[in-house]
Amino acid sequence: MAFKLTKTNNFNTKVDVITPDGDEEIEWSFKAEFRIFTRDEQVAQKDFLDSILVGVEGIPTDEELSQEELLHLVKSRPDTRNALTSAYNRAVVKKNQTSNLF
């Protein structure tokens, strides 16, 4: 299938997270759906994930959470918030390539 540039280019990517747990670190991952943030969309850094994160799946929880609750949870924690931002940047911008996205 050939690539086609469209107005809305959502994509899914794996998000790798490292969560501190006492003296150890737990490595885990989940899948996130993002929309591509364009240069014309100037969004404050604190609102960045609100603007691009569409959905998440594969997150282990101790209770049943709605998609809206999961999105709020992963955007509010520093470990998952940083992992989401890194995953988006890796997926959209090639390594060592400068970008005008931000």
Secondary structure, DSSP 8 states (H G I E B T S, - for coil): ------S--EEEEEEEEEEEETTEEEEEEEEEEEE---TT----GGGHHHHHEEEEE----SS---HHHHHHHHHHSHHHHHHHHHHHHHHHS-TT------
